Amino acid sequence: MIEAFPSIQLFADSYQAAAAAMGVARIGGRLHPYAVRLGFEGEQVVAVEEIISSATHGHFADVDRLLLPDVLYEGAVPPHRSGTRDALRNRADSYWQGLEESDGSLPRFAYRCDRYDNGKKITNNLTILLSPDAAMHSPASCVSATRPARPHARNRRFPVIDTELGIVVSFVLVDFHPALHAERPDCGTFYMAGLFKISDDEIRSLDEIREILPLGAPEIWA
């Protein structure tokens, strides 16, 4: 049972009657990366989808970093640097498509972009050299490096799109298969919520909350 939310960032989409939040949940006295999607009919909540991650610390997780959410996501994007709902959705989806094709050129990352997994900065970070990736990544190289796992990004959904903030929140299942020549500990189906900041039709920042499920986990939401 969730005892408290020490830190949370909330985003809403009145057009789709949806909201999403990402941050930290305290369960049994321990902190966990957390994401939730809510669907509404009028003032009634009709759908709840949660990701509570068991990965709290390590090469690809640092839940403590989520206690101070990035104010970048709360800043408005000037109208001439923002985009339409369709443009923002397509740019966010290009990330999942790039991941599926292991092609880091598809998502169009901004020069200042970084990616965070369960709070951990995994791009432009020398500590990732000690991880199974044995590399210092850029956002594009993170995507391209997935080729041996033959990822399949399915059940892609975009419940929150905010053109004023340049925000897209997306939920997805990504199947990562065991590498052809090396068994990795992080293969399986990644159940992920992605928080995208988009300006100038580029991904400016990306946070992912994820939990690894058994490979081939079924789609729950249509």
N, C-alpha and C positions, 0 to 999 in steps of 0.2 A: 504494500500500500504506500502511495506517495504521501510523505509527511509534510513537505514544503517545497516551494520553488525558490531557492536562494537567488536565482537570476533568470530572467526570461525576457525575450523580445517578441512582441506581438505585432502581427501584420494582418490587415483585413482587406477583403474584396467584396464590396457591396453588390457589384454586378453579378458575381457568381454566388452570392450569399454564403461566403466562406471566410474563415480566418485560419491562421496558422501561427504557431509560436515555436521558438527554439531557445534552448538554454540549458538549465541544470535542474534536476529533480533530486530531492533527498529521499532515499528509501532505506529503511533499516539503519539510519544514521550515516549512510554513505552517499556520496555524490555520484550522479550518473548523467551523461549527456542525454538530452531529451528533446523530442520534437513531437508536435501534435497538429493535427488538422481537424477543424470543426466545420460541419455543414449545418446550415440553418434553414428553417422554414418559418418566416416571420421572426418571432422572438424565441422560438423553440429550437433547441439543438437536436438534430436528427441524425447526425453522423459524427463519430469520434474515431480518429485513427492515431495511434501513439507509437512512437519508436523510443524505447528505453534501452540504451546501450549498456552492455556489460563491459565494454572496452573503455576503461577510465584513464589509464596511463600506459605509456610505452612509446614505441617509435611513431605510432600513428594515432595517438590519443593523449590528450592532456585536459581532463575535465576542469581543472582549476582555472585554466585560461578562459573558460566560458563564464566565469563569475563576473567578469567585466566585459559585457558585450560591446562590440565595435560600434561606435557612434556613426561610422560611415553609413550604415544601413538606415539610419534615422534622418539623414540629410536629404533635402529635396534636390532633384536634378533640374537645372534650368530647362525651360521648355524647348529651347533650340538644341539642347543636347540629349533630350529624352527621345522617346519613340512611342508608337502606337502600341496598343495591347498585343496585336498580332506580331509586331516587330520584336517586342520584348519576349513573348512566348517562343518565337522562332529562334532567337538568339540563345535562350536558355536550353531549348531542345537541341540546338547544335552541339552543346556540350555532351549530352547523352549520345547523340549520333556519332560524334567524334570518338567517344569512349567505345562505342560498339565497333567502329571501324579502326580503332587504335590509330587515329590520325589527329595529331595535336594541332594541325593547321585549320581544322574545320570550326572550332568554337570561336575564334577571333578574340584572344585575350588582350586586354589593355596592357600597356607598358608597365603600369604599376600593380598589376594583378598578382595576388597570391591566393593559395588554396589552403584551407584548414579542414582537418578531419577530426571530429570529436574534440575540437578545441586546439589541436596541435597544428602548428604551422609546418606544412610538409614541403613547401617550395622555398627555394633560396635559404635553406637551412642545412648547415654542415652535419648536424647530428643524424640526418637521414642516411649519411654514408655508412653508418653502423647498422642500418636496417637490412632486411632481406633485399631491398632494392639496390643497396650499395652504390647510391648515386646522389648527387645534389640536383634536385629537380627544378625545372621551371614549370609553370602550369601546363605548357604544351608537352613537355617531355613526360609529365605524369600520365597524360593520356596516351601518348605513343608507346610508352613502356609496357602497356597492358597486353600487347599483341600475343605473347605466349599463352595467356589465359583465355583467349578467344571470348571476350566478354559479349554478353547479349543483354542490352538494356530494354526491358519490357515493362508493361504496365505504367508507362510514363503519364503522369498527371500534373496539372498546373493549377492548383486550386486558388492561388493568390497571385494576381498581377496588379501592380500599383505603378501607374505611369508617372505620378508625381514624384515618388521616391525612387523610381527605376528599379523596383523590386519584383522578383519572381520567386515564388516558393514552389518547389516541385517534389513530388514523391515518385519513387521508382524502385523496381527490382532489377538488379544487375547480376547476372550469372557469371562468375569467374571460375573457369575450369582449372584443374591442376595443370601446371606448366608441363610441357612435353618432356623436358629433361630434368626437372627438379620439382620435388614435392614441396609446395609452400604451405605454411600454416594458415594462410588467410584465403584459401579458395572456398567457394560456396556461393550462396545467393546473398548479395549485399542489399539489405532493405534500407533505403536511404531517403533522407530529406535533404534537398539542396536549396540553399539560400543564395540567390544570385543578385548582385548589384550590377546594373547595366547602365552605361552611358555611352553616347557616341556610337551606338550599335556594337559595343565591345563589352566583354565581361570584365568588370572592374575589380570584383572580389567574389570569392565563393567559399561558403561554409557548408560542410556536410556533417550531418548526424547520421550514424549508420550502425547497424547491428548485423552480424554475419549469421545467416540461417543455413540449414542444410541445402546443398546444391539442388536446384529445381523446385524450391519452395513454391507452392501454388499462389496464384494471384487471388487476393481477397476482394479487392475493390475493382469494379468495372469502370 
